[in-house]
């Protein structure tokens, strides 16, 4: 891993984490310290598993993770408030409209700014769909809803899997511009899983899972 400069805050810590599926070793004694800015997660396998571990959807088989100084295994509810994550394939919000979905997150632990979420959604081309039920939207439009919420969240750690999946070219360009703005903030850490560096986005670090899987 390409680490940032010393002395700057680590918003996400991973200590001694191990995880494997039956017959498929993935992570072994993984140590990471993630700082503010955008960190790219690459590799042929393990990207989604790593993000789900960091989100708290999966439990490490050894070791621990902490966000904002809160360990997930010791206080999962407080940890969840430090991390923004939406499972890309979820259907849990299908009966909600995007506007209702943003309000639901804002009323929970995500500390989301609904106005910002709507602004980002419009920038990503979702304005005609803001009051349609999410189940009516295409896969790409659903992902735009999750991404709009990510940019509006005030959580210090944001996890995004398969960054540009199912997105059209204008949305990819708009998303890259938004992410480039986030890259220079000093109070948030973004971990994005993708096979290559997003165009125009300065990276704080890169995690190459091909060098770590089964290590």
PyMOL commands that set and color helices and strands:
alter all, ss='L'
color gray80, all
select helices_A, chain A and resi 47-55+76-80+98-106+114-123+127-129+134-136+139-152+169-182+209-211
alter helices_A, ss='H'
color red, helices_A
select strands_A, chain A and resi 10-21+24-35+37-42+62-67+70-71+83-84+157-160+189-193+205-208
alter strands_A, ss='S'
color yellow, strands_A
deselect
rebuild
show_as cartoon
